[in-house]
Amino acid sequence: GSASLAVVAPGISEALIATAMGLLAAIPAVVAYNHFLTRINRMTTEMENFAGDFLNIVEKELMRERKS
């Protein structure tokens, strides 16, 4: 037949506690992941911009040397 509330309540309680513990671990992990991902993307963009600027400078120097 049907299970009474007294029988299923401990199992539900345990599941809710496990869910809460999982969320306590997962939420800070997701926040940290997003923080570091943002930093990595920003650093990647800065390095790409630097590399492009550097190559432009080197190319200008090579063109200047070829003309002289």
C-alpha positions, 0 to 999 in steps of 0.5 A: 500500500501507501507509505506513511509520512513517518516512513518516508520523512527521514529519507526525504530529510536526508536527501534535502540535507545532501542537496543543500551540502551539494549546493554549498560546494557547487555554488562557490565552485561555479563563482570561482570558475567564472572569476578565473575564466574571466581573468583568463579571457582578459589576459588572453585578449591582452596577450593577443593585442600585445602580439599584434602590436609587437609584430606590427613594430617588427614589420615596420622595422624590417620594411625600414631596413629593406628601404635603406 
